[in-house]
């Protein structure tokens, strides 16, 4: 077939395929092609002892499954946000900040003392919130807070509401978790410094920018600035069912969008709290409707 036809077919396949699946299929092929050269080099070259670098042939297959699931999660968040941005007003869309770097996201997790839920992490990796200004809104009259404005809050009635929802059979959605390979004898550590919850097996270097656990990060110890500063409680236990992250608020902070540790989204109006969406991606999809 002509090259133009083959190119069109490949572009169509890539457009509808999961990038994680493409990587999963490509890596074993790369490993098999490199195997003969590695075997030939063994008899001629003596290598110095030391920790072996992670290669596609030595990684646990569960890392590929995790990568595929994480890329699917990232694709959903970005797809819904790309569909929603054209419906924002011009001042609101122009106020969107560029995506935050993994280092900035790690610093925010360190300041808050808890990890960001996966979908919230992907949201701020793509767009870093909105800058303050007149007529800048994201949902109703609420502005999507910048990364350094995120704050922990312990709204009254949140734990009771979550208990009632669980009693009604509305369980929290399953969260994507890093594969725990500590019991399989594979050494190494997870993403970034220190042990703790991060010591969960050998992690590929290209997955360092996908944090899923707090990994011994220090708790917040300094003042928090921003719109939600008045509602920040630094003595809140990050893993508590009554704690949530304030991700959007209006100018008076009387209306706020809260994201809990399991990724559920709640709407706070003054002292009342209501369920809004089961996840961040579902929240954006609901705003589209």
PyMOL commands that set and color helices and strands:
alter all, ss='L'
color gray80, all
select helices_A, chain A and resi 3-16+19-42+61-85+90-94+102-112+118-126+147-149+158-167+182-184+196-198+205-207+227-231+280-288
alter helices_A, ss='H'
color red, helices_A
select strands_A, chain A and resi 96-98+127-130+143-144+151-153+244-249+255-259+265-269+272-277
alter strands_A, ss='S'
color yellow, strands_A
deselect
rebuild
show_as cartoon
